[in-house]
């Protein structure tokens, strides 16, 4: 995990604009590729390392996504705060939306998955409308869960 986080931090440092530039702090293209008819959403079950930059401060941690019945659920554990629950995970092709429960209200992530489904990038929207960039990379695993389409409801 340390290598992945260090790599993401280096990428972010290289992409940080000069103070006079108006570019986003994380300029990563997930290159989701074209979605074709019948293209099944990737299986996102597993552990993900994430990095976001709220209010200009690097924030990283671990996100765990698994099945709760036929749907996805999980938790997100930022390095600096307590773990929070992923209340809702929605996939539509390569688009992903995560709803995270917090004391102040829901926090929402809207993003895109890479073509292989092992990388996601997008925007986190806090309860008062603030937005921040976020990237996540799925950790390699030999465990293969059942595809979502095959899980019983």
Secondary structure, DSSP 8 states (H G I E B T S, - for coil): -HHHHHHHHHHHHHH---TT----S-----------TT-------EEEEEEEEETTEEEEEEEEEEEETTEEEEEEEETTS--EEEEEEEEETTEEEEEE--TTS-EEEEEEE-TTSSEEEEEEE-TTS-EEEEEEEE---S-----GGGS--
